């Protein structure tokens, strides 16, 4: 997750009404989804299904999802 659509290489407007629930119970809307390939310089790591959530303050990555996607 990121709060800035410029962090995502290819993004599309998110059209569902699902939201992200954060630690204090607040729900935040998702504005876009996309993919990121520039997270690791000089590496071809592609992250898919990246959510753009304008209300978050830190970028987050799910290690569990990453290991499932990369069969690790």
MOPAC internal coordinates of N, CA, C and O (Angstrom, degrees):
PM7 1SCF
backbone

  N    0.0000 0     0.00 0     0.00 0    0    0    0
  C    1.4443 1     0.00 0     0.00 0    1    0    0
  C    1.5151 1   109.15 1     0.00 0    2    1    0
  O    1.2310 1   122.06 1   -33.75 1    3    2    1
  N    1.2910 1   113.66 1   146.25 1    3    2    1
  C    1.4565 1   121.40 1   174.93 1    5    3    2
  C    1.5265 1   107.77 1  -142.51 1    6    5    3
  O    1.2310 1   120.64 1   -16.74 1    7    6    5
  N    1.3071 1   116.38 1   163.26 1    7    6    5
  C    1.4645 1   119.25 1   177.51 1    9    7    6
  C    1.5252 1   112.52 1  -101.01 1   10    9    7
  O    1.2310 1   120.12 1   177.29 1   11   10    9
  N    1.3173 1   117.37 1    -2.71 1   11   10    9
  C    1.4646 1   120.75 1  -174.35 1   13   11   10
  C    1.5289 1   110.70 1  -123.98 1   14   13   11
  O    1.2310 1   119.58 1   -61.97 1   15   14   13
  N    1.3386 1   118.42 1   118.03 1   15   14   13
  C    1.4706 1   119.93 1   179.54 1   17   15   14
  C    1.5252 1   113.39 1   -61.34 1   18   17   15
  O    1.2310 1   119.67 1   160.50 1   19   18   17
  N    1.3292 1   118.24 1   -19.50 1   19   18   17
  C    1.4710 1   120.88 1   177.86 1   21   19   18
  C    1.5269 1   111.79 1   -69.24 1   22   21   19
  O    1.2310 1   119.95 1   161.83 1   23   22   21
  N    1.3510 1   117.70 1   -18.17 1   23   22   21
  C    1.4640 1   121.18 1   177.85 1   25   23   22
  C    1.5239 1   111.79 1   -74.76 1   26   25   23
  O    1.2310 1   120.33 1   162.91 1   27   26   25
  N    1.3299 1   116.97 1   -17.09 1   27   26   25
  C    1.4639 1   122.46 1  -175.14 1   29   27   26
  C    1.5267 1   108.88 1   -99.61 1   30   29   27
  O    1.2310 1   120.75 1   -51.62 1   31   30   29
  N    1.3464 1   116.18 1   128.38 1   31   30   29
  C    1.4693 1   120.80 1  -177.46 1   33   31   30
  C    1.5227 1   111.99 1   -61.86 1   34   33   31
  O    1.2310 1   120.76 1   128.01 1   35   34   33
  N    1.3017 1   116.16 1   -51.99 1   35   34   33
  C    1.4618 1   122.29 1  -179.38 1   37   35   34
  C    1.5183 1   106.09 1  -127.34 1   38   37   35
  O    1.2310 1   120.18 1   -57.45 1   39   38   37
  N    1.3357 1   117.25 1   122.55 1   39   38   37
  C    1.4525 1   118.29 1  -179.19 1   41   39   38
  C    1.5202 1   110.99 1  -136.96 1   42   41   39
  O    1.2310 1   122.02 1   -27.26 1   43   42   41
  N    1.3189 1   113.75 1   152.74 1   43   42   41
  C    1.4628 1   121.66 1   177.48 1   45   43   42
  C    1.5257 1   107.80 1  -130.32 1   46   45   43
  O    1.2310 1   121.22 1   -26.61 1   47   46   45
  N    1.3114 1   115.27 1   153.39 1   47   46   45
  C    1.4607 1   120.45 1   178.49 1   49   47   46
  C    1.5245 1   109.07 1   -63.85 1   50   49   47
  O    1.2310 1   120.77 1   -46.07 1   51   50   49
  N    1.3094 1   116.12 1   133.93 1   51   50   49
  C    1.4620 1   122.07 1   179.41 1   53   51   50
  C    1.5186 1   108.33 1   -81.64 1   54   53   51
  O    1.2310 1   120.21 1   -56.75 1   55   54   53
  N    1.3198 1   117.20 1   123.25 1   55   54   53
  C    1.4621 1   120.31 1  -172.24 1   57   55   54
  C    1.5306 1   114.04 1  -106.14 1   58   57   55
  O    1.2310 1   119.81 1   178.36 1   59   58   57
  N    1.3241 1   117.96 1    -1.64 1   59   58   57
  C    1.4635 1   120.57 1   178.93 1   61   59   58
  C    1.5281 1   109.59 1   -87.41 1   62   61   59
  O    1.2310 1   120.48 1   -10.11 1   63   62   61
  N    1.3138 1   116.69 1   169.89 1   63   62   61
  C    1.4564 1   119.41 1   178.98 1   65   63   62
  C    1.5231 1   112.27 1  -103.82 1   66   65   63
  O    1.2310 1   119.93 1  -167.29 1   67   66   65
  N    1.3452 1   117.74 1    12.71 1   67   66   65
  C    1.4635 1   120.67 1   176.46 1   69   67   66
  C    1.5254 1   109.34 1   -65.38 1   70   69   67
  O    1.2310 1   120.92 1   -27.07 1   71   70   69
  N    1.3402 1   115.85 1   152.93 1   71   70   69
  C    1.4546 1   121.53 1  -178.70 1   73   71   70
  C    1.5254 1   109.04 1  -133.14 1   74   73   71
  O    1.2310 1   120.70 1   -15.77 1   75   74   73
  N    1.3159 1   116.27 1   164.23 1   75   74   73
  C    1.4573 1   123.27 1   176.28 1   77   75   74
  C    1.5258 1   107.41 1   -99.68 1   78   77   75
  O    1.2310 1   120.41 1   -50.40 1   79   78   77
  N    1.3286 1   116.82 1   129.60 1   79   78   77
  C    1.4564 1   121.66 1   176.65 1   81   79   78
  C    1.5290 1   107.72 1   -98.34 1   82   81   79
  O    1.2310 1   120.67 1   -53.34 1   83   82   81
  N    1.3345 1   116.32 1   126.66 1   83   82   81
  C    1.4682 1   120.33 1  -179.22 1   85   83   82
  C    1.5284 1   109.82 1  -101.90 1   86   85   83
  O    1.2310 1   120.64 1    -4.86 1   87   86   85
  N    1.3183 1   116.38 1   175.14 1   87   86   85
  C    1.4568 1   123.26 1  -171.61 1   89   87   86
  C    1.5128 1   116.47 1   -53.73 1   90   89   87
  O    1.2310 1   119.69 1   148.00 1   91   90   89
  N    1.3221 1   118.19 1   -32.00 1   91   90   89
  C    1.4658 1   119.91 1  -179.03 1   93   91   90
  C    1.5292 1   112.31 1   -88.04 1   94   93   91
  O    1.2310 1   120.37 1  -173.72 1   95   94   93
  N    1.3420 1   116.90 1     6.28 1   95   94   93
  C    1.4553 1   121.66 1   178.54 1   97   95   94
  C    1.5211 1   114.62 1    91.29 1   98   97   95
  O    1.2310 1   120.34 1   172.21 1   99   98   97
  N    1.3190 1   116.95 1    -7.79 1   99   98   97
  C    1.4651 1   121.02 1   179.63 1  101   99   98
  C    1.5253 1   109.68 1   -69.54 1  102  101   99
  O    1.2310 1   120.52 1   -37.10 1  103  102  101
  N    1.3339 1   116.61 1   142.90 1  103  102  101
  C    1.4652 1   119.98 1   176.04 1  105  103  102
  C    1.5281 1   108.85 1  -106.22 1  106  105  103
  O    1.2310 1   121.35 1   -44.43 1  107  106  105
  N    1.3161 1   115.02 1   135.57 1  107  106  105
  C    1.4677 1   121.93 1  -176.80 1  109  107  106
  C    1.5235 1   109.42 1  -118.19 1  110  109  107
  O    1.2310 1   120.87 1   -38.97 1  111  110  109
  N    1.3249 1   115.94 1   141.03 1  111  110  109
  C    1.4616 1   119.01 1  -179.60 1  113  111  110
  C    1.5245 1   110.94 1   -79.42 1  114  113  111
  O    1.2310 1   121.37 1   -24.94 1  115  114  113
  N    1.3253 1   114.98 1   155.06 1  115  114  113
  C    1.4645 1   123.93 1   177.80 1  117  115  114
  C    1.5222 1   106.48 1  -104.04 1  118  117  115
  O    1.2310 1   120.25 1   -56.35 1  119  118  117
  N    1.3401 1   117.13 1   123.65 1  119  118  117
  C    1.4624 1   119.61 1  -177.44 1  121  119  118
  C    1.5275 1   113.03 1   -93.12 1  122  121  119
  O    1.2310 1   120.14 1   146.17 1  123  122  121
  N    1.3422 1   117.33 1   -33.83 1  123  122  121
  C    1.4679 1   122.15 1  -176.58 1  125  123  122
  C    1.5232 1   109.62 1  -147.10 1  126  125  123
  O    1.2310 1   120.76 1   -16.91 1  127  126  125
  N    1.3201 1   116.14 1   163.09 1  127  126  125
  C    1.4625 1   123.08 1   168.05 1  129  127  126
  C    1.5159 1   107.03 1  -131.84 1  130  129  127
  O    1.2310 1   120.71 1   -21.23 1  131  130  129
  N    1.3188 1   116.25 1   158.77 1  131  130  129
  C    1.4608 1   118.54 1   178.93 1  133  131  130
  C    1.5056 1   111.94 1  -179.71 1  134  133  131
  O    1.2310 1   121.05 1    22.65 1  135  134  133
  N    1.3235 1   115.60 1  -157.35 1  135  134  133
  C    1.4621 1   121.92 1  -179.22 1  137  135  134
  C    1.5266 1   109.72 1  -130.67 1  138  137  135
  O    1.2310 1   121.69 1   -24.21 1  139  138  137
  N    1.3252 1   114.36 1   155.79 1  139  138  137
  C    1.4640 1   121.80 1  -179.36 1  141  139  138
  C    1.5184 1   107.78 1  -131.95 1  142  141  139
  O    1.2310 1   120.38 1   -50.50 1  143  142  141
  N    1.3216 1   116.88 1   129.50 1  143  142  141
  C    1.4647 1   120.32 1   176.14 1  145  143  142
  C    1.5214 1   111.72 1  -122.31 1  146  145  143
  O    1.2310 1   119.91 1  -179.82 1  147  146  145
  N    1.3110 1   117.77 1     0.18 1  147  146  145
  C    1.4650 1   121.13 1  -174.81 1  149  147  146
  C    1.5226 1   113.18 1  -105.36 1  150  149  147
  O    1.2310 1   119.89 1  -168.00 1  151  150  149
  N    1.3225 1   117.82 1    12.00 1  151  150  149
  C    1.4586 1   121.29 1  -178.65 1  153  151  150
  C    1.5161 1   111.96 1   -64.60 1  154  153  151
  O    1.2310 1   120.37 1   139.72 1  155  154  153
  N    1.3215 1   116.89 1   -40.28 1  155  154  153
  C    1.4577 1   122.14 1  -178.84 1  157  155  154
  C    1.5305 1   107.98 1  -113.94 1  158  157  155
  O    1.2310 1   119.68 1   -72.43 1  159  158  157
  N    1.3361 1   118.22 1   107.57 1  159  158  157
  C    1.4721 1   120.04 1  -179.29 1  161  159  158
  C    1.5336 1   111.67 1   -57.80 1  162  161  159
  O    1.2310 1   120.69 1   -36.85 1  163  162  161
  N    1.3188 1   116.29 1   143.15 1  163  162  161
  C    1.4670 1   123.81 1   177.41 1  165  163  162
  C    1.5288 1   112.66 1    59.86 1  166  165  163
  O    1.2310 1   120.29 1  -149.81 1  167  166  165
  N    1.3318 1   117.05 1    30.19 1  167  166  165
  C    1.4563 1   121.07 1   178.61 1  169  167  166
  C    1.5182 1   107.55 1  -140.17 1  170  169  167
  O    1.2310 1   120.30 1   -28.49 1  171  170  169
  N    1.3041 1   117.03 1   151.51 1  171  170  169
  C    1.4615 1   120.64 1  -176.97 1  173  171  170
  C    1.5277 1   112.79 1   -98.34 1  174  173  171
  O    1.2310 1   119.98 1  -148.99 1  175  174  173
  N    1.3191 1   117.65 1    31.01 1  175  174  173
  C    1.4557 1   121.41 1   178.65 1  177  175  174
  C    1.5233 1   109.53 1   -70.84 1  178  177  175
  O    1.2310 1   120.41 1   -59.31 1  179  178  177
  N    1.3275 1   116.82 1   120.69 1  179  178  177
  C    1.4633 1   122.11 1   178.89 1  181  179  178
  C    1.5147 1   108.49 1  -109.45 1  182  181  179
  O    1.2310 1   120.56 1   -53.89 1  183  182  181
  N    1.3143 1   116.54 1   126.11 1  183  182  181
  C    1.4606 1   121.87 1   174.79 1  185  183  182
  C    1.5158 1   107.80 1  -105.24 1  186  185  183
  O    1.2310 1   120.69 1   -54.86 1  187  186  185
  N    1.3174 1   116.28 1   125.14 1  187  186  185
  C    1.4615 1   122.07 1  -179.59 1  189  187  186
  C    1.5177 1   109.71 1  -105.05 1  190  189  187
  O    1.2310 1   121.01 1   -16.30 1  191  190  189
  N    1.3228 1   115.68 1   163.70 1  191  190  189
  C    1.4667 1   121.62 1   176.52 1  193  191  190
  C    1.5246 1   112.62 1    56.68 1  194  193  191
  O    1.2310 1   120.64 1  -139.48 1  195  194  193
  N    1.3191 1   116.38 1    40.52 1  195  194  193
  C    1.4582 1   121.39 1   176.38 1  197  195  194
  C    1.5201 1   107.82 1   -77.91 1  198  197  195
  O    1.2310 1   120.73 1   -49.10 1  199  198  197
  N    1.3211 1   116.21 1   130.90 1  199  198  197
  C    1.4581 1   121.17 1  -179.94 1  201  199  198
  C    1.5227 1   110.29 1   -95.11 1  202  201  199
  O    1.2310 1   120.59 1   -42.25 1  203  202  201
  N    1.3324 1   116.48 1   137.75 1  203  202  201
  C    1.4607 1   121.96 1   172.04 1  205  203  202
  C    1.5271 1   105.76 1  -101.73 1  206  205  203
  O    1.2310 1   121.49 1   -65.86 1  207  206  205
  N    1.3322 1   114.76 1   114.14 1  207  206  205
  C    1.4644 1   122.26 1  -177.28 1  209  207  206
  C    1.5255 1   106.83 1  -123.26 1  210  209  207
  O    1.2310 1   119.93 1   -83.39 1  211  210  209
  N    1.3312 1   117.74 1    96.61 1  211  210  209
  C    1.4648 1   120.47 1  -174.17 1  213  211  210
  C    1.5237 1   114.96 1   -55.62 1  214  213  211
  O    1.2310 1   119.37 1   154.73 1  215  214  213
  N    1.3183 1   118.81 1   -25.27 1  215  214  213
  C    1.4553 1   121.35 1  -175.86 1  217  215  214
  C    1.5172 1   116.19 1   -83.29 1  218  217  215
  O    1.2310 1   119.40 1   172.42 1  219  218  217
  N    1.3414 1   118.76 1    -7.58 1  219  218  217
  C    1.4658 1   118.57 1  -179.72 1  221  219  218
  C    1.5178 1   109.76 1   -84.31 1  222  221  219
  O    1.2310 1   120.62 1   -24.67 1  223  222  221
  N    1.3235 1   116.42 1   155.33 1  223  222  221
  C    1.4661 1   120.25 1  -177.47 1  225  223  222
  C    1.5218 1   113.26 1  -106.11 1  226  225  223
  O    1.2310 1   119.85 1   164.86 1  227  226  225
  N    1.3287 1   117.89 1   -15.14 1  227  226  225
  C    1.4637 1   122.39 1   179.58 1  229  227  226
  C    1.5198 1   109.57 1  -128.49 1  230  229  227
  O    1.2310 1   120.59 1   -31.52 1  231  230  229
  N    1.3115 1   116.49 1   148.48 1  231  230  229
  C    1.4547 1   121.16 1   173.45 1  233  231  230
  C    1.5321 1   108.09 1   -75.45 1  234  233  231
  O    1.2310 1   120.68 1   -40.76 1  235  234  233
  N    1.3221 1   116.31 1   139.24 1  235  234  233
  C    1.4592 1   121.10 1  -177.70 1  237  235  234
  C    1.5188 1   109.88 1  -127.91 1  238  237  235
  O    1.2310 1   121.02 1   -32.84 1  239  238  237
  N    1.3276 1   115.65 1   147.16 1  239  238  237
  C    1.4525 1   121.26 1   174.82 1  241  239  238
  C    1.5292 1   108.24 1  -132.91 1  242  241  239
  O    1.2310 1   120.59 1   -42.17 1  243  242  241
  N    1.3075 1   116.48 1   137.83 1  243  242  241
  C    1.4565 1   121.69 1   177.48 1  245  243  242
  C    1.5266 1   108.28 1   -92.26 1  246  245  243
  O    1.2310 1   120.95 1   -70.99 1  247  246  245
  N    1.3150 1   115.79 1   109.01 1  247  246  245
  C    1.4674 1   120.02 1   178.82 1  249  247  246
  C    1.5266 1   109.70 1   -65.34 1  250  249  247
  O    1.2310 1   120.13 1   142.25 1  251  250  249
  N    1.3237 1   117.36 1   -37.75 1  251  250  249
  C    1.4600 1   121.18 1   177.94 1  253  251  250
  C    1.5308 1   110.99 1   -59.07 1  254  253  251
  O    1.2310 1   120.37 1   132.01 1  255  254  253
  N    1.3216 1   116.89 1   -47.99 1  255  254  253
  C    1.4685 1   120.29 1   179.31 1  257  255  254
  C    1.5201 1   111.28 1   -65.53 1  258  257  255
  O    1.2310 1   120.08 1   140.18 1  259  258  257
  N    1.3282 1   117.45 1   -39.82 1  259  258  257
  C    1.4591 1   121.83 1   179.15 1  261  259  258
  C    1.5277 1   110.89 1   -60.82 1  262  261  259
  O    1.2310 1   120.00 1   135.14 1  263  262  261
  N    1.3255 1   117.60 1   -44.86 1  263  262  261
  C    1.4676 1   119.53 1  -179.08 1  265  263  262
  C    1.5278 1   111.43 1   -69.01 1  266  265  263
  O    1.2310 1   119.98 1   146.53 1  267  266  265
  N    1.3361 1   117.64 1   -33.47 1  267  266  265
  C    1.4682 1   119.97 1   175.40 1  269  267  266
  C    1.5206 1   110.92 1   -66.79 1  270  269  267
  O    1.2310 1   120.49 1   133.92 1  271  270  269
  N    1.3376 1   116.67 1   -46.08 1  271  270  269
  C    1.4723 1   120.85 1  -178.89 1  273  271  270
  C    1.5199 1   112.28 1   -63.46 1  274  273  271
  O    1.2310 1   120.04 1   145.94 1  275  274  273
  N    1.3362 1   117.54 1   -34.06 1  275  274  273
  C    1.4706 1   121.98 1  -175.86 1  277  275  274
  C    1.5299 1   112.48 1   -99.88 1  278  277  275
  O    1.2310 1   120.41 1  -171.17 1  279  278  277
  N    1.3582 1   116.82 1     8.83 1  279  278  277
  C    1.4631 1   122.29 1   179.14 1  281  279  278
  C    1.5332 1   112.47 1    52.42 1  282  281  279
  O    1.2310 1   120.90 1  -132.53 1  283  282  281
  N    1.3065 1   115.88 1    47.47 1  283  282  281
  C    1.4750 1   121.12 1   179.00 1  285  283  282
  C    1.5080 1   110.58 1   -99.73 1  286  285  283
  O    1.2310 1   120.10 1   180.00 1  287  286  285

